[in-house]
């Protein structure tokens, strides 16, 4: 029974990534105008997710230890290495990657995959407590995922992916939640120890993507009205994470 509830829950959370399909009906010119604002919203969401959710959560569990710091640094360094590798592939094997797609789009897929994997671990671990806790955790995850998936979709579009490909890749990264939940059920309560490393790692990758990749993209637009709009949507992304943090704890 627990296995069925867990798989149903992570499948629901993964399907949230398809919310971006609603943007398909927008005119191309209107979508282009919205893209940078979606990117700035995602930037705020990534900073807020890392600094207001992931790190406080793990610090509450195990304290601010050297393990947490090492995990954050590892997330930053691995993201840096992956981006360098993508750069190298662009330069030496151009036939393997689309020149129209920016590095940060691929890196965002990596960071999102790690995050969704952790979400799956959390959902699986919560069902090991009891079914009501698992359901409550799933509802909280869905509420978290809706704004994040909209921002991720904007990042992938701005990075050069087509709408169809962006939705497909976003959905595939969301499926890592199924892997995480399955692993949680297999290793049981020991899944918490794996989260001790993965949560700060995800926080580090989020900080890198937002600070090293997305903010420089936003600085390419220097118009006063556009810059103000970007600032406001960036703050909105942070505020959404603040509001989500006010939800009752479920795990």
C-alpha positions, 0 to 999 in steps of 0.5 A: 500500500505504501509503495502505491501511495508513494508512486502515485504521489511522486507521479503527481508531483512530476506531472506538475512540470507540464503546467508550462503547456498553458504557455503554448497558447501565448503569442511568440512576441508576448512570450519573448517579452515575458521570458526575462521576467520569468528568468528573474522570477526563477532567480529569486526562486532559486535563491529563496529555495536555497537560502530560505528552505534547503539550508534552514531545513538541513541546519535544523536537522543536523546543525551548521556543520562542516558537512553542510558547508562541504555539500554547498561548496561541492554543489557550486564546484560540480556546477562549475565543472559541468558548465566548463565541460559543456563549454568544452563540448561546444568548442571541440564537438559542436555537432553534439550540442545545439549552438543556440542553447546556452550553458545555463539551460543545461545546468538548470536541468542538472540542478533541477534533477538533483532537487527533484530527486531530493523531493522524491526522497522526502516524499518516500521517507514521509510515507515511511512515517505514515500515509497521512504524513506522506499525503500532506508532504505531497500537497506541500511539494505540489504547492512548491513545484508550481511556481518553480516549474513556471520559472524553470520553463522560462529559463529553458526557453530563454536558454534556447530550447523550443517550447516543446523541448523545454516542456519535455526536458522539464518533465524528464527532470521531474521524473527523477523524483520517482527515482528518489522516492523508490530509493527512499523505500529501498533503503528505508529510514537511512534515506535521511542520511543521504539527504544530509549530503544532497540537500546542501549540494542542491542548495549550492547548485541553485546558488551557482545557477542563480548567481553565476548564470541567470543574474548576468543574463538579466544584466544584459537588459539595461532599460529602466522599465525592464530592469525595474520589472526584473527586480520586482519579479526577482523579489516576487520569486523570493517572496513566494518562497517566503510564503511557502515557508509559512506552510505547516511543516509536514516532515 
